[in-house]
Amino acid sequence: MNSFHRSSAVNRFSRRATVLAILVTSATRVAALPAQAVLGIGEDATTVPRGVVRMRLATSSTRFDSRYGLSSGDRSTALGLPLSFDSIGVNQVPALLPIRTALRRVTGISTLDVNLGRSVTRIDATVQSFPLGVELGLTDRLSIGMLVPIVRTRAEVSFNTNATGENANIGLNPALNNATLRAQNDMLFAQLDAAANALAGSISDCQLAPSGSNCSVILERGPAELANTETLLSGLQQVYGTSIFVPTTGSTADASIRQNVQTLASTYTDVFGLRDSQNQPLIASSGPASARSIVGASDLNSILANAETGFGVEPIQTTTRTGVGDIEVGAKLQVFNTLSKKQRLTIRRGFGFRTAVSGVARLGTGTLDSPDNLVDIGTGDGQNDIEARSQSDFVFGRKFWLSVVGRYGWQLAGQTTLRVTDLTSPLFAAFGRRQVDRDPGDYMELEVTPRFVLNDLFSISGQYSYRRKEQDRHAGRFDTTDIFGDPITIDASILDAGTEQRESRVSAGVSYSTVAAHHLGRARYPLEVFVQHVESLSGSGANVPKIRQQIVQLRLYMRIFGAP
């Protein structure tokens, strides 16, 4: 990340903290709450006291420009790597196959390959989330809650092609939009056709009168040269008459075609002695109109969007999405607690323990990334989940306590529209765009959060988290035709590869709380503020981003029924 992006992120982070501070000062007075020491970042086994509403306002900014899974070990690779090609040829754009076949035929070079050049893509992704949550304590041990995230995603894309002008040997056909160049090609086609007709007539005449002028060489070489002429004519008409792409000026293919035209013209004039009615060479053209410029980023985006190429995707460019994320509703039950209500989080000496269980239903209200956009980021998973959680707190005296949280999530199956492709083929034909049955892999998470309480107002925390997701399952077989009209069967199970994921993260945070001070009459409002920084430590599996995340969270307490 460059210095501009770093400073911008810091400024945004500071502004969000300021906004939360303003919200703090505008809070209304509420009744006293039971005393509690400072909570920390992450989940714990505490519950919202009976009759109390806890409102949560937060903002998080997640940045990543690389992901795990495309290289061995825990190394990450740039997000733009799958869209960066040293050579854009038939493997990347299968629609180039017909022109490669035609050019090999007209040039006589059996190993000739076609190349639109190279591309370099850089993607810097940002996911900003603004979760709004509310929890209500039904009893001192049972609470319910809801979380609604507003999500804004942005993929900042730098997409460049052929910056040095090297490598490319084909470009856009200039004759398609230029009448003069189109006339140049038509003249060449007409001359080759006239030459073939003249040679065919001479062969017929010589077969009837073998002693005629030049008949010996015409009968000996004429049939082969006639076939060469017809092959060259049909190939040039296919490439220069209808194709989107033609060889670039000075390329090997361009030079070979011009040499073949000149050699053929010389054979007709000097070997066969054939000329037109004005005694001029039958083939006077120097060659077809070649591509005078290489394909740029806008040109390549047009190619990718063109239905004839078989992709039909949106341009590779900066893309922003804003919408509701996946909404959560849940309940939490504290099942065991050795600490009294007065002790809450700390005891003066000795050891305390409490544990809770909770369940969350995550609704698929967010949207997945679009199958027609190669760089966008969705606002959610777009499918329903059921998650079970276990929270356990280990309290060691007044200053130190530790939370261990486990989660297991069942991601429910459903149908979604995807492009059926493998990990090595980010560009895939439109015929692979299908509605498939998708069963995302279940996941397990473990979170360990040690906390050190400085005083009744501040604490510091660290956190280690580990996440493991099993392989996704996709189903669906489709009989269709490829971009050339040939029958093909595609199987959605190819999407399963690489979807198993592993990830470790570390984070640190500072917490500020006036809840205990408010209970003692030393603070006007009961509230908590958390500031947290998160970093990816390691990962594996496709689409596991290597993140940097900043979180600022404000929690406000208000009693709506019952006594403290």
N, C-alpha and C positions, 0 to 999 in steps of 0.2 A: 504494500500500500504506500503511495507516495505521501509526502508531507502535507500536501493540500488536503487529501482525504483524511489524514490523521487529525489535522487541526479542525476540519469540518466536523468530524465525529465528536471531538472533545467539546466543541461549541454547542452542538446539538444536545449532548449529554448534560452540559451545564444548564442550558435553557430548560430542559425537562426537570432538573432538580429544582430550579427556581420556581417553575410552575407548581410543583408539588408543595414547595414551601408556602406559596401564596394560598394554596388550598388549605394548608394547615392552619394559617392564621384566620381563615374565614370559617372554620368549623364552629358548630354551636355547642354550648355547654350541655353536658349530660350528667346523669347521676353517677355517683361513685361506683367503681368496679372493684372486685376483689383484688387484693395486692398480687402482683406478679413481677418477677424480675424480667430482665430484657430477653426477649426472644431473639433468634438469629435467622440467618438466611436458611432457605430450605424448609422442608416439612418437619414436623415433630408430632408427638403424641398428645399434645394439649388440644382441648376443645374450647369452643366459645362458651362462656358461662351462660347459664339459663337466663332467658329474657334479654340477652344482649345481641345486638346486630353488629357485625363487623363488616365494614365496607372496604373494599380493596380497589385502589386505583394504581395502575402501574404503567410503565413504559419500558420497552426493551428494544435494543438495536443490535441486530445480529449481522455481522459482516463475514463474508467468505469469498475467496477467489480461487480456491482449490478444493479438491475432494479426494478421499481415499478410494481404493478399490481398483484403480486402473494400473497400478504398479505393485510390485511385490513388497511384502512387509508392511510397515506402517507409514511408508512414504506417500505423500500426497502428490497429485498432479493438477495442473492448472485446469480450471473449468472449461476454458476455451480450447483445450487440446483436441477433443474429438472433432472440432470444426476447423482445425488447422491442418492443412495438407501441403506436403512438399510438392505434390503433383495432383491436379484435379483431372482424372482421366476416367476410363470406363468403369473402374472399380467404384468410384465415387458417384458418377453420373452415368448409369447404364444406357441412357439415351444416346450416348456418344458411340455406341457399338456400331450402328449402321454406317456412320461416316468413317470410322476406322476401317471397316471392311471395304468400303468403296475406295478409300485412299490407298489401301494396300494393293487393290486391284489396278488402279490407274497409275500408280507410281512403280509397281513391280517390286516394292520393298516389303517382303513378307513379315518383317519384324517391326514395321513402323507402328508407333503408338501415338495416340493423340493426347494433348495436354492443354488444358485451359490456363495453366499456370499454378501458382501456389497461393495459399491463403493463410493469414495469421489472424487468429481470433483471441481476444482477451475479454474475459467476463468478470466483473466485480459485482457481487450480489449483496443486496441489503434487504433484510426482513425486519420491518418495524411493527411491533405488536403493542396494542393498547388494551390490555385485558381489564374488564370491569367486573368485579366480583362482589357477591354479598353472601354472608353466612349468618345463620340464626341458631342460637343455642336453645334447643327445646328443653333440655335438662343440662345439668352440669357435665354430663357425660355423653350427651347425644346432640349433634348439630347437623344441620343440612345447609347446602349451599349451591350456588350457581355461578358460572363464569362465562362471560361473553367477550371474546377477543375481537377487536377490530384490527385487521392486518393490512399492511401496505408492503408489497414486495416490489423490488426494482432490480432488474438486471442491466447494469451499465455495460454496454457492449462496444468494443472497438473491433471493427471488422474490416480488414485490409486485404487486398489481393494484388499480386504482381507489383509490389512496391519497387522492385529493381528492374522490372521489365524483362527478366530472364525466364527461362524454362518454357513459357507458353509457345506452342507451335500451331494453335488454332485460335481464331477469334470470331467475332460476330460477322456474318455475311453482309458486306456493305451493299451488295446489289439488291438486297430485299427492299431497301428504302431509297435507292438512288437509280433514277431512270437511265442515266448515262452509263453507269457501270453495268446495269442490267442489259443494255443494248450491246455493250462490249462482249458480254457472255453469250448473248443470243447470236451475235455475228460469228463467234468461234464455233458454236454448235452448228450453225448453218453451213459454215465452210467444211467442217468435218463430215457432215451429212452429204454435201455435194461431192466431196472427194471420194467418199465411200461409193456413191452412186456411179461416179465416173470410172472408178477402178472396177466395179462389178461389171459395167458395160464393156470395158476393155478386156476383161477376162473372157466374157462371152464371145466377143469378136475374135479374140485370138484362138479360142477353141475351134471356131469355124475356119479361121485362116491363120494357122500357126506361123506362116512365113512373114506375117506383117511386121511393121516396125515395133521393136522392143518386145515382141511377143514372147521370146524365149525367157526373158527375165520376168515378164508379167505372169506367165504361166508358172514359173518356178517359185516366185516369191509373192505373187499377188494374193493368193488365198490367205496366206498367213498375215500379210499386212492389212488385208480387208478385215480380218477378224480383230486385229489389234485396233484398227480404227473404230470399229463398232464398239469394242470394249471401252476404249477411251471415251468415246462420245457418251455412252450410257452412264459411265462413271462420273464424268464431268457434269452431266445434266443432273444426276442425283445429288452431287455435292454442291455445285455452284448454282443450280437452278432452284432447289427447294430446301436445302439444309439451312438451319440457323447458323451453323458454323462452317468456316472454310479455313484453309491453311493461311498462316500469317505470311506477310511479305518477307522473302529471304529465308524462310524455313526450309528444312530438308524436303518436305513434301511439295512446297511451292516450287523450289528449284527443279525437282525431279519432274513435275508436271510440265513446266515450261520447256525443259530439255526434251521430254517425250513429244511435245507438240512440234518443236523445231526439227527434231529428227524425222518425224513423220512427214512434215512439210518438205524436207529435203529429199526424202525417199520418193515422194510423189513427183517432184519436179525433176530431180537429177537422175533418178534411177529408172522410173517408169516413163518419164517424159510427158507427164500429164499436166495440162494447164487449162485455164478457163477459156471462154470464147474471146476474151480480150488479150489472150496470150499472157495472162498474169497467173502467178502461183495459185493453186486451188486453196491452199492454207496459208493465209497471209498474217493471221493473228499471232501476236507474241505470247498469248496465254490468257487465262481467265482473270477476273478481278479478285485479288487476294485481300485478306483482312489487313488493314493498315494500322489497326490499333488492337491492343490486347484487352481482355475482359477486366473491367474494374469491379469494385464492390457492388455498385448499383446494378451493373449488368448481370453479375452473378445472382444477385437477389431476384432479378427479373427471370433469370433462367430457372431458379428454384421454384418460383411461383407459377411458371408456365406449365399448363396442363400437359403440353406435348412432351415435356421432360419427365413427366410421371410423378412429380413431387407435390406440387400444389400447396406449398407451405408459405407462411408469412415471412416477411423480410427478416434477415438476421440483423437486428438493430436493438437499441435500448428499449426495454419494455417494462411498463409499470402496471401492477395489478393492485386494486384496493377492494376490500370487501370484508364480510364477516368470516371469521375463522370457524373452527369446530367448537361449538358450544358444549360446555360440560355442566352436568347436574349430578349431585352426589350427596352422600351422608357419611358421617364419621361417628364411631362409637368407641369411647374409651372403656376398655374391658378390665383393666387392672391398674391400680395406682397406690403406691405406698406413701405418697405425699399428701398432706392435708390441703384443704382449700387455702389456708393461710400460707403454707409453704410454697405452693404452686411450683416454681421451677427450682428453687434453691433450698437447701437445708444448711444449718450452721455447721454441722459436721456429720460424718458418716456417709452412707450411700442411700440413694433413692432410685426407684424404678417405676415406670409406667409404660403402658402399651395400649395401642388403639388399632382398630381396623376400620377401613373405609371402602366404599364402593363408588365408582364413578361411571356414568353413562356419557360417552362422548358422541355427540350427534354429528353426522357428516354434513354440516352446514357450510363448510369451507369448499373451495373449488380446487380441483387438481390442475396442474399445468396443462395447457392445451396440446392436443396431439398434432396441431397444425402450426405450433410455434416451437422452434428448436432451442430457445433460450429463456422462455418465461418461467416464473416461479409461482406456483399456486398459493392460495391463501389457507389451505388446509388439506387434509387427506381425502375428504369427500366421501368417507364411508364411516359407518357406525362402529364404535368400539365399546367393550365392557372391560373395566379395569378394576382389579382388586388390589388393595394396598394394606400394608402392615407398617405401623410406626412404633418404634420403641425408643424411649429416652432413658439414658443412664446418667444419673446426677451424682456428682462427686463433690460434696461440700458446697460452699458458697460460690465458687468461682468457675468451676468447670463442669460442663455436661456435654453429652454426646448423643446424637440421634442416629439410628440405623433404620432406613426405610427400604422396604421391598415392594416392588410392583409387578404385577403380571397382567398383561392385556390380551384379550381375545379380540382380534380384528375381524369383523364380520364380513362374510362374502357378499358380493354384489356384482353388478354389471357396469362396465365403463367402456368408453371409446378410447382405444389406443392404436398406435401404429405398430404392427407386428414386425419387429426387427430384433437383431441381436445387439450386444453391447458394442461391437466393432463397426456397426453401420448406423451412424447417427442420421444419415440421409437415407430415407427409405421411401419407396414409391407409394403413390396415393392408393394403389390397389391393396396395400397392407393396412389401410385405415379401417378398423373393424370394431364392432361392439363385442367385447369378450367377457367371459366369466372370470372374475378376479377374486381370489381369496388371499388377502395379505397375510404374511406370516405373523404368528403370535410373538409377543415380545416379553422380555424380563428385564427389570431394572433394579439395580442395587445402589443405594446412596448412603454415604457415611459422612456425617457433618459434626465435627468437633467445634465447641464454642467456648470462649473464655469471656466471662462477665467481668467487666472492668469496675462498674458501679451500678447504681440503680437506673442509670440513663444509657450507658453504652456497653456494647459487647462487640467482639470481633469473632469471625468464623472462618473456617476453611471447609472445603467440601471435595470429596472424590465421588464420582458417579460412573457407573458402568452399565451399558445397555447392550442387550443381545436380541436380535430379531431373527426369527426363522425364515426360511425361504418362502417367497410368494408362490402361489399356484395360479396359473392361467389356463383356461380351457376354451377350445373352439377350433374347429377345422373348417377351412373355407376353400371351395373350388372356385377359381376365378381365372382371369387371363392377365398376363403381364403387360408391360407397356408396348410390346411388339405384337400383342394379340395371341400369344401362345398360351395354352392351358397350363395352370400352375395350382398347386395346393399349398396353402400356408397353414401352419399350426401355431396357435397362440402359446403353446408350452415353451417355445423358444425364449419367451420373455422371462421364464423362471430363472435363467442363468444369472448368477451374480447378485441375486436379491437378498441373500442372507447377509446380515450386517452385525458388526461389532464396533463398539465405540467406548472410549474412556474420556472423561472430562475432569478438569480440576477448576476450582473457583475459590475466591476469597471475597469477604464482604464485611461491612461495618453496619451495625444496627444502632438505632437511637429510639428509645421508648420513654414515654411519660406516664405509662399506665400505673406503675408502682408509685411514682411521685404524685400522680393525681389522686390515688387512693389515700395517700398521706396528707393531702391538701397542699402539696408543694407545686402542683402544676394545674393549669386551668383546664386543659383538654387531654383526654386519654388517646394517644395516637402512637403509631410506630412508623419509622422510616428505615428502609433497607437500601443499601447501595451495594451492588454485587458485580464482580467481573468474572467472566467464564472463558476458559480456553480449552480447545480440543487437545487431548494428549496423544491419542492414537486411534486408529480405526481401520476397518477392512470392510470389503463389500462395496458394491456400486452405490453411487449417490449418497455417500456419507460425507457431508461437508466438513471441512476443517475450519471451525468457527472461532470468532472472537465476539463476545457478547457483553453488553453493558445493560444492567437492569437497575431501575430505580422504582421503589414500591412504597406506597403510602397506605397505611391501614388505620381507619377511624372506628372507634367504638361508641355505641350508643345503646343505652338500656331502654327497652320499650315495654317491658312488663317485669314483674317480680321485684324482690328486694335484693340488695347486694349480699 
